[in-house]
Amino acid sequence: MFRFEKLSVWQKAIEFADRVYAATASFPGDERFGLTSQLRRAAVSVSSNIAEGSSRSSNVDFARFIEIAYGSVMEVVSQLHIAKRQQFVSDDSFEELGNLADEVSRMLSGLRASLLKQSRDQSRGSRDK
C-alpha cells in the first residue's frame, strides 16, 4: 500500500470523484466534452494531487500539492453551481456534493496545516542543534 492510500483525505477524495461521476452520468450528451468533462477532471484532480504530493521529498512540497487539490475542490463547487442553474443536477445531489466538497476541503486544509507545522518544527529542531 502506498503512503497516500492510507490517508483518509485521499479515500474521501476518491469517494468524491465517484459521486461526481455518478451525478454527471445523467448530464445531456452535448455536455460530454463540456461541463461533464470539466467536473470529472477537476474531481479526479483532487485525489491525484494528494497522491502526487505524497511522493515529494519535503512536507512543504507535499503541502503545495494539497493546495492544488483544494483548488480543484473549489473548481468542482463552482461548476456544480453552473450545473444546478442549468438544471443538470437536482437540489439533493447539489447539496450532497456540496457537503462532500466541504468535508474534503476541511480535511485538505487540516492536512496542509499539519504538513507545514511539521516542516516548521523540523527546521526549528535542526537550527537548535
FENFEN-V979958 format. One record per backbone hydrogen bond with DSSP energy under -1.0 kcal/mol. NH is the residue of the N-H (numbers start at 1). CO is the residue of the C=O. If there is no record, write none. Layout:
BEGIN
nh->NH co->CO
nh->NH co->CO
END
This chain:
BEGIN
nh->6 co->3
nh->7 co->4
nh->11 co->7
nh->12 co->8
nh->13 co->9
nh->14 co->10
nh->15 co->11
nh->16 co->12
nh->17 co->13
nh->18 co->14
nh->19 co->15
nh->20 co->16
nh->21 co->17
nh->22 co->18
nh->23 co->19
nh->24 co->20
nh->27 co->24
nh->31 co->28
nh->32 co->29
nh->34 co->31
nh->36 co->31
nh->38 co->34
nh->39 co->35
nh->40 co->36
nh->41 co->37
nh->42 co->38
nh->43 co->39
nh->44 co->40
nh->45 co->41
nh->48 co->44
nh->49 co->45
nh->50 co->46
nh->51 co->47
nh->52 co->48
nh->53 co->49
nh->54 co->50
nh->55 co->52
nh->56 co->53
nh->62 co->58
nh->63 co->59
nh->64 co->60
nh->65 co->61
nh->66 co->62
nh->67 co->63
nh->68 co->64
nh->69 co->65
nh->70 co->66
nh->71 co->67
nh->72 co->68
nh->73 co->69
nh->74 co->70
nh->75 co->71
nh->76 co->72
nh->77 co->73
nh->78 co->74
nh->79 co->75
nh->80 co->76
nh->81 co->77
nh->82 co->78
nh->83 co->79
nh->84 co->80
nh->85 co->81
nh->86 co->82
nh->87 co->84
nh->88 co->83
nh->94 co->90
nh->95 co->91
nh->96 co->92
nh->97 co->93
nh->98 co->94
nh->99 co->95
nh->100 co->96
nh->101 co->97
nh->102 co->98
nh->103 co->99
nh->104 co->100
nh->105 co->101
nh->106 co->102
nh->107 co->103
nh->108 co->104
nh->109 co->105
nh->110 co->106
nh->111 co->107
nh->112 co->108
nh->113 co->109
nh->114 co->110
nh->115 co->111
nh->116 co->112
nh->117 co->113
nh->118 co->114
nh->119 co->115
nh->120 co->116
nh->121 co->117
nh->122 co->118
nh->123 co->119
nh->124 co->120
nh->125 co->121
nh->126 co->122
nh->127 co->123
nh->128 co->124
END
